[in-house]
Amino acid sequence: MPYEIVRFPYEGTVDADGHILEPATLWEEYLEERYQDRALRIRTDDEGLEYLELDGRPSERTVKGVLGLLGAMGELDAKRGPDRRYMDHIPYGGGDAAERLELLDKENLEQVVLYPTIGLLWECELTDPELTVAYQRAYNRWIADFCRTSGSRLVPIAHLSLLDPDAAAVELERAVADGCRGGFVAPFTHSRKPHGHPDHDPLYRKACELGVPIAIHPTYEPVWAIPTRFRHMGREREYFYNVMGRQGAQQAFLSFFTMGTLERFPELKLGVLEVGCGWVGSFLDRMDAVYETISAKGVGMEHPPSELFRRQCFVSGDPDERAAPLIIDLVGAGCFMWATDYPHPDHPGGWAHALERFVAPLSAETRAGVLGANVRRIYGI
């Protein structure tokens, strides 16, 4: 396999953001019968290229064979084509629970917190609240089953939506009872209400009641939400969007401070995943400066943002970050986690040098927290 398997030198390491490639038949098998004719499916176009079908309609975003590249970490020359089928290119540990446990053993990882792959693609195009929750409930039931016999080494996280916060709260409670250790939401909302808006409080209230975290994880976003102001880009567009895509999660995260959500729910554990962590220091500096110079208390902010961050928030670093470790102790050592993003293709793979670079500036205590203790504490695993 192109991905380089390397044995991690630190005991007790937890991957805070790994991924699983769902089977193509998941939604047909796990959706309730009344939704079967509207199931998410993988289809093939006239050129032999795969695309998603959502609610009986071809996707406008997940097209032209992109599905076949979703497990291509380490394959720097992977290309779309009719021979590059999704189910035929699921890498080792990417879609089989026993294989993933074997991979953890080979890499000397204790646990992995799992997020979806196809589940990150479709939500931007589906605005039906009932079907959205049904798709998510099907995935959540499947991932709980996938992880169930792993001895808690594979940690399932529930996919949730803010389209219907009350339904999301119900689904979070059901999913946690089924074994999920938290939930995540996309960095956009179809209503365009900020994530921190009080209308979304039912979900956050339920998360506090259950004692589980809520995270913001990058997904495909509606066209109106894609964070760019430029046109007239050709082949470089994909690179540009990939780099700037973190802005959606950052804006969603900021809204929890701006709208007083963390003040209303002081027990809420809020995370930001897969958009790096080196930006957090300057982000908090700016928030604190504005807090001191503009009347932030009028919108529900009673504490400096950096204090709220240390009290309630967490962020996962990208596996190949260089500058991030230099700010961890300064900002809040208990708030940071290390993650692999395996097996997605936007990192080259092979963590020997990247891991050492990430942890070298850290004290032994901080390193132990970033590589495992923080994840176990926040997710209760």
ZAVOKE-946002 format. One record per residue: residue in three letters; x, y, z of N, C-alpha, C, O in turn. Coordinates in steps of 0.2 Angstrom, whole numbers, plus 5000, padded with zeros to 4 digits. Layout:
BEGIN
ALAXYZXYZXYZXYZ ...
END
This chain:
BEGIN
MET500449945000500050005000500450065000501050065003 PRO500250124997500650184996500750215003501350245004 TYR500250205007500350235014500850205018500950145018 GLU501350245021501850215025501650195032501550245036 ILE501650135034501550115041502150125045502650095044 VAL502050165050502650175055502450165062501850185064 ARG502850135066502650125073502850185077503350215077 PHE502350215080502350275084502750255090502650205094 PRO503250305092503650285098503350305105503750295110 TYR502750325105502450345112501950305113501450295109 GLU501950275119501350235122500750275123500850335125 GLY500150245122499550275124499350325119498850365121 THR499550335113499350385108498650365106498550305104 VAL498250415105497650415102497550455096497750515097 ASP497250435091497150475085496450505086495950475086 ALA496450575087495850615088495450625082494850645083 ASP495650605076495250615070495450575065495850595060 GLY495250515065495350465060494650455056494150485058 HIS494750425050494150415046493950345044494450305044 ILE493350335042493150265040492850285033492450325032 LEU492950235028492550235022491950195022492050135022 GLU491450225022490750185023490650135017490850155012 PRO490350085018490150035012489650075008489250115011 ALA489650065002489150094997488450074999488050114997 THR488350025002487649995003487350015010486849995012 LEU487750055014487650075021486850105021486450075025 TRP486750155017486050185018485550145015484950145018 GLU485650095011485150055009484949995014484449975015 GLU485549985018485449935023485249955030484849925034 TYR485350025031485250045038484650095038484450115044 LEU484450125033483850165033483250135034483150075032 GLU482750165038482150135039481750125033481850155028 GLU481350075033480950055026480650115023480650115017 ARG480350155026479950215023480450265019480150295015 TYR481050255020481550305016481950265011482350295008 GLN481750195010482250155006482250184999482750184996 ASP481650204996481750234989482050304989482250324983 ARG482250324994482650394994483350384997483650434999 ALA483550324997484250305000484850344996484750354990 LEU485350355000485950384997486250324993486350264996 ARG486450334987486750274983487350304979487350364977 ILE487750254977488350274972488150244965487950184965 ARG488150294960487950274954488550284949489050314951 THR488450264943488950274938488650314932488150294929 ASP489050364929488750404924488950374917489250314917 ASP488750404911488850374905489650364903489750334899 GLU490050404907490750394906491050344910491650334910 GLY490650314914490950264919491150284925491550254929 LEU491050354927491350384933490750384938490150394937 GLU490950374944490450374950490250434952490650484952 TYR489650444955489350494958488850474963488650414963 LEU488750524968488250504973487550524970487450574966 GLU487050484972486350494971486050514978486050474983 LEU485650564979485350594985484650604984484450644980 ASP484250564988483550574987483250564980482850604978 GLY483550514977483350504970483650544964483450544959 ARG484050594966484350644962485050644961485450624967 PRO485350654955486150654955486450714959486150764959 SER486950694963487250754966487550804961487750784956 GLU487650864963487950914959488650924961489050954957 ARG488850894967489550904969489950844969490550854968 THR489650794971490050724972490050694965489550644965 VAL490450704960490350684953491050664950491550674954 LYS490950644944491550634940492150594944492750604943 GLY491950544947492350494950492850514956493250484958 VAL492650574959492950594965492950544971493450544975 LEU492450504971492350454976492950404977493150384982 GLY493250384971493750344971494450364974494850324975 LEU494450434975495050454978495050464985495550494988 LEU494450454989494350474995494850435000494850455006 GLY495150374998495550345003496250335000496650295002 ALA496450394997497050394993497650424997498150444994 MET497650425003498250445007498850415005498850345005 GLY499350445003500050415001500050404994500650394991 GLU499550404990499550394983499550464979499050494978 LEU500150484979500250554976500050564969499950614966 ASP500050504965499850514958499150484957499050464951 ALA498750474962498050444961497650494956497650554957 LYS497250464952496850504947496150474946496150414947 ARG495750514945495050494944495050454937495450464933 GLY494550404937494450374931493950314932493750304937 PRO493650294926493150234927493450174930493050134933 ASP494050164930494350104934494450124941494650074945 ARG494350184943494550204950493850204954493550254955 ARG493650144956492950134959493050144967493550114970 TYR492550174970492650184977492750124981493250114985 MET492250074980492350014984492949974983493149924987 ASP493249984977493849944975494449974978495049944977 HIS494450034980495050074983494950094990495150154991 ILE494650054994494650065001495350035004495449975004 PRO495750075007496450055009496350015015495850005019 TYR496949985017496949945023496749975029497050035031 GLY496249955033496049985039495550035037495250065042 GLY495350055031494950105029494150085029493750135030 GLY494050025029493350005029493149945033492549915032 ASP493649915036493549845039493849855047494349875048 ALA493349835051493549855058494149815061494549835064 ALA494149745059494749705061495349735058495949735061 GLU495349755052495949785049496149845052496749865053 ARG495649885054495849955058496249935064496649975066 LEU495949885068496249865074497049845073497449855077 GLU497149805067497749785066498249845064498849845066 LEU497949895061498349955059498549985065499050015066 LEU498049995070498250025076498749985080499250025082 ASP498749925080499349885083499949895079500449905083 LYS499949895073500549905069500849975070501449985070 GLU500450025071500650095072500750115080500950165082 ASN500650065084500650075091500150135094500350175098 LEU499550135091499050175093498550145097498350085096 GLU498350175103497950145108497250145105496850095106 GLN496950205103496250215101496250255095496750295093 VAL495650255091495550305086494850335087494350295087 VAL494750395086494050425086493850435079494250465075 LEU493350405077493150395070492650445067492050455071 TYR492750475061492250515058492150485051492550445049 PRO491650505048491450475041491850505035492250545036 THR491650475029491950505023491450525018491350585017 ILE491050475016490450495012489950545016489650585013 GLY489950535022489550575027489750645027489350695029 LEU490350665024490550735024490350765017490550825017 LEU490050735013489950755006489250775005489150825001 TRP488750745007488050755005487650805008487250835005 GLU487850825014487350865018487350935015486750965016 CYS487750955011487751025008487251035003486951085002 GLU486950975001486450974995485750954997485350954993 LEU485750935004485050905006484750955011485050965016 THR484150985010483851035014483251005017482951045021 ASP483050945016482550915019482750885026483150845027 PRO482450925032482650905038482550835040482950795043 GLU481950805038481750735040482250685037482550635040 LEU482350695030482850645027483550655029483950605030 THR483750715031484450725033484550685040485050655040 VAL484050695044484150655051484150585049484450545053 ALA483750555045483650485043484350465040484550405042 TYR484650505036485350485033485850475039486250435039 GLN485750525043486250525049486150475054486650445056 ARG485550455055485350405060485550335057485850295061 ALA485550325050485750265047486550265048486750205050 TYR486850315047487650315048487750295055488250255057 ASN487450335060487650325067487450255069487850235073 ARG486950225067486850155069487350115066487650065069 TRP487550125060488150085057488750095060489150045062 ILE488950155062489650165065489650135072490150115074 ALA489150135075489050105082489150035081489550005085 ASP488850005076488949925075489649915073489949865075 PHE489949955069490649945066491149945072491649905072 CYS491049985077491549995083491349945089491749945093 ARG490749915089490549885095490949835098490949825104 THR491249795094491649735097492449755097492849705097 SER492649815097493349835097493649845103494249865104 GLY493249835109493549845115493649915117494149935120 SER493249965114493250035115493950065111494050125112 ARG494250025107494850055103494550095097494950145095 LEU494050075094493750115089493150155092492650125095 VAL493250225092492750265095492250295090492450345086 PRO491650285091491150315086490850385088490750395094 ILE490850425083490550495084489950505080489950485074 ALA489450525082488750535079488750595074489050645076 HIS488550585068488450645063487750675065487250645065 LEU487750745066487150775068487050835063487550855059 SER486450865063486350925059485950975063485550965067 LEU486051045061485751095064485151115060484751165062 LEU484951075055484351095052483751085056483251125056 ASP483751045061483151035066483551015072483650955074 PRO483651065076484051055083483651005088484050975091 ASP483051015088482650965092482750895090482850845094 ALA482750885084482850815081483550795082483650735083 ALA484050835081484750825083484850805090485250755091 ALA484550835094484550815101484350745103484650715107 VAL483750735100483450665100483950615098484050565101 GLU484250625092484650585089485350575093485650515093 LEU485550625095486150625100486050575106486450535107 GLU485550585109485350545115485350475113485550425116 ARG484950455107484950385105485650365103485750305105 ALA486050405099486650375097487150365103487550315103 VAL487150405108487550395114487350335118487750295120 ALA486750325118486450265121486750205117486750145120 ASP486850205111487050155107487750145106488050095103 GLY488150195110488850185110489250245107489850245109 CYS488950295104489350355102489550395107489250395113 ARG490150425107490450465112490450535111490850575115 GLY490050565106489950635105489650645098489450595095 GLY489650705096489350715090489750775086490150805089 PHE489650775080489950825076489350855071488950825069 VAL489550925069489050955065489550985059490150995060 ALA489251005053489551035048489751105049489451135054 PRO490151145046490351205047489851265044489951325044 PHE489351235041488851285038488151265041488051215044 THR487651305040486951295042486551315036486651365033 HIS486051275034485651295028485251355030485051385025 SER485051365036484651415038485051485038484751535038 ARG485751475038486251535039486251565045486451615046 LYS485851535050485951555057486651535060486851475058 PRO486951575063487651555066487551495071487051485074 HIS488051455071488051395075487851405082487551375086 GLY488151465085487951485092487351515093487151535099 HIS486851525088486251555089485851515094485851455094 PRO485451545098485051515103484551465100484351415104 ASP484351465094483851415091484151345091483851295091 HIS484851345091485251285091485351255098485651205099 ASP485151285103485251265110485051205112485351165116 PRO484451175109484251105111484751055111484851015115 LEU485151065105485751015104486251025110486450975112 TYR486451085111486951095116486751075123487151055127 ARG486151085124485851075131485850995132486050975137 LYS485750965127485750885127486450865128486550815131 ALA486950895124487650865125487850875132488250835134 CYS487650935135487850945142487550895146487850865151 GLU486950885145486550835149486850765149486950725154 LEU487150745143487450685142488150675144488450625144 GLY488450735144489150745146489650725140490150695141 VAL489450735134489850725128489950785124489550835124 PRO490550785120490750845116490350855110490050805107 ILE490350915107490050925100490650955097491051005099 ALA490850935091491350965087491150985080490550965078 ILE491451035077491351055070491851025066492551035067 HIS491650985061492150955056492050975049491450985047 PRO492550985046492451015039492050965034492050905035 THR491650985030491250955025491250985019491451045018 TYR490950955013490750995008490251055010489851035015 GLU490351105007489851165009489451185003489651174997 PRO488851215005488451244999488851294995489351324998 VAL488751304989489151354985489151424988489651454988 TRP488551444991488551514994489051515000489251575002 ALA489251465003489651465009490351445008490751455013 ILE490551425002491251415001491651475002491551524999 PRO492151475006492551535008493051565003493651555004 THR492751594998493251624993492851684990492251684990 ARG493251734988492951794985493151804978493051854974 PHE493551754975493851764968493551714963493251654965 ARG493551734957493351684952493951684947494551704949 HIS493851654941494351654936494951614938495551634937 MET494851564942495351514943495251444939494651424939 GLY495751414937495651354933495851294938495551284943 ARG496451264936496651204939496851214946496851174951 GLU497051274948497251294955496751304959496851314965 ARG496051304957495551314961495451264967495351274973 GLU495551194965495551144971496051154976495851144982 TYR496651174974497151184980496951244984496951244990 PHE496751304981496551364984495951344989495951364995 TYR495451314987494851294991495051254997494851265003 ASN495551204996495751155001496051195006495951185012 VAL496551245005496851285010496451325013496451335020 MET495951365010495551415013494851385016494551415020 GLY494751315015494151285018494151295026493551285028 ARG494651305029494651305036494251365039493951365044 GLN494151415034493751475037493051465039492751495043 GLY492751415036492051395038491951375045491551395049 ALA492451325047492451305054492651355058492351355064 GLN493151405056493351455061492751505062492651525068 GLN492351515057491751565058491251525062490951565067 ALA491151465061490651425065490851435073490451445077 PHE491551415074491751415080491751485084491551495090 LEU491851535080491851605083491151625085491051655090 SER490651595082489951615084489751585091489351615094 PHE490051535093489951515100490151565105489851565110 PHE490651605103490951655108490451715107490251745112 THR490351735101490051795099489351795102489051855104 MET488951745101488251735103488151715110487651695112 GLY488751705114488651685121488451615123488251605128 THR488551575118488351505119488751465124488551435128 LEU489451485124489851455130489751485136489851445142 GLU489451545137489251565143488551535145488451525151 ARG488151525141487451495142487551425144487151395149 PHE488051385142488151315143488951305145489351285141 PRO489051325151489751325154490051255154490651245155 GLU489651205154489851135154489951105146490151045146 LEU489751145141489851115135490551105133490951155134 LYS490751055130491351035127491351045120490951005116 LEU491651095117491651115110492251105106492851135109 GLY492251075101492951055097492951085090492351095087 VAL493551095087493651105080494151055078494651055080 LEU493951025072494350965070494550985063494251015059 GLU495150955061495450945054495451015050495451015044 VAL495651065054495751135051496451155054496551215053 GLY496851115056497451135060497351165066496751175068 CYS497851185070497751215077498251275078498251305083 GLY498751285073499251335074498951405074499151455076 TRP498351415071497951475070497651495076497451555077 VAL497551455081497151465087497451525091497051565094 GLY498151525092498451575096498251645093498051695097 SER498351665087498251725084497451745084497251795085 PHE497051685083496351695083496151715090495751765091 LEU496351685095496151705102496451775104496151815107 ASP497051795102497351855103496851915100496751965103 ARG496651905094496151945091495451955095495252005096 MET495251895096494551895100494651935107494251965109 ASP495251915110495251955117495352025116495152065120 ALA495752045110495852115109495152155108495052205110 VAL494752125104494052155102493652155108493252195109 TYR493652095112493352095119493452155123493052185126 GLU494152175123494352225128494152295125494052345128 THR494152305118494052365115493352385112493152445111 ILE492952335112492252335109491752305114491952265118 SER491152335115490752315120490452245119489952235116 ALA490852195120490652125119490152095124489752055123 LYS490152125130489652105135488952115133488552075136 GLY488852165129488152175127487852115123487252105122 VAL488252065120488052015116488151945120488151895117 GLY488251955127488251895131488951865133488951815136 MET489451905131490151885133490351915139490451975140 GLU490351875144490551895151491251875153491551905158 HIS491651835149492251815150492751825144492451815139 PRO493351835145493851835139493751775135493751725138 PRO493751775129493751715124494351665126494151605126 SER494951695127495451645129495351605135495551545136 GLU494951635140494751595146494251545144494251485147 LEU493751565140493251515138493551455134493351405135 PHE494051475130494351425126494651375131494551315130 ARG495051395136495451345140494951305144495051255146 ARG494351335146493851305150493451255146493251205149 GLN493351265140492851225137492951195130492651155127 CYS493551215127493651205120494251155119494651145123 PHE494251125113494751075111494851085103494351105100 VAL495451065101495551075094496051015092496551005095 SER495950985086496450935084496950975079496751005074 GLY497550955079498050975075498150935068497950875069 ASP498350965063498450925057499150885058499550905062 PRO499150825055499750785057500450805054500950785057 ASP500350855050501050885047501150955049501450995045 GLU500850985054500951045056501651055059501951015062 ARG501951115058502551135061502551185066502951175071 ALA502151235065502251295070501751285076501851315081 ALA501251245075500751235080501051215087500751245092 PRO501451175088501751155095501951215098502051205105 LEU502251265095502551325098502051365102502251405107 ILE501351355101500851395105500451355110500051385113 ILE500551285110500051245114500151265121499651275124 ASP500751265124500751275131500551345133500251365138 LEU500651395128500451465130499651475130499351505134 VAL499351435125498651445124498251405129497751425131 GLY498451345130498051295134498251225133497951195128 ALA498751195136498951125135498451075135498451025131 GLY497951085139497351035139496851035134496450995134 CYS496951085129496451095124496651065117496251065112 PHE497251035116497551015110497550935109497750905114 MET497450915103497550845101497850835095497950875091 TRP498150775094498550755088498050705084497750665087 ALA498050715077497650675073497950655067498450695064 THR497750595064498050575057497750595051498050605046 ASP497050595052496550605046496650545041496350555036 TYR496950495043496950435039496250405037495850405042 PRO496150385031496550385025496450435020496450425014 HIS496250495022496050545017496650575013497250575016 PRO496550595007497150615003497450685003497950695000 ASP497250725008497550795008498150795013498350855014 HIS498350745015499050735018499450685015499150635013 PRO500050685015500450635011500550575014500650525011 GLY500450565021500550495024501250485027501650515024 GLY501250445032501950425034502050475040502250535038 TRP502050455046502050505052502750505055502750545060 ALA503250475053503850465057504150535059504250555064 HIS504250575053504550635054504050695056504250735060 ALA503450685054502950735056502750735063502750785066 LEU502750675066502550665073503150695077502950735082 GLU503750675076504250705080504350775079504450815084 ARG504150805073504150875073503650915077503750965080 PHE503050875077502550905081502650905088502450955092 VAL502950855091502950845098503650865101503750875107 ALA504150875097504850895099504850955104505150955109 PRO504451005102504551065107504151065113504151105118 LEU503751005114503250995120503650965126504050925125 SER503450985132503650955138503350885138502850865135 ALA503650845142503350775143502650775145502250735142 GLU502450815149501750815152501350845146500750815145 THR501550895143501050915137501050865132500450855129 ARG501550835130501550785125501050735127500750705122 ALA501150705133500650655135499950675134499450635132 GLY499750735135499050765135498850765127498350745126 VAL499350795123499150805116499050735113498650735108 LEU499450695114499450625111498950575114498950525111 GLY498650595119498150545121497750565127497150555127 ALA498050595132497650605139497050655138496550645141 ASN497150705133496650755132496050725129495450745130 VAL496250685124495650645120495250605125494650605125 ARG495650565129495250525134494850555139494250535140 ARG495050615141494750655146494050685143493550685146 ILE494150715137493650755134493050705131492450725132 TYR493250645129492750605126492550555131492050515130 GLY492850545137492750495142492850425139492450385141 ILE493450415136493550355133494150315137494350265136 
END
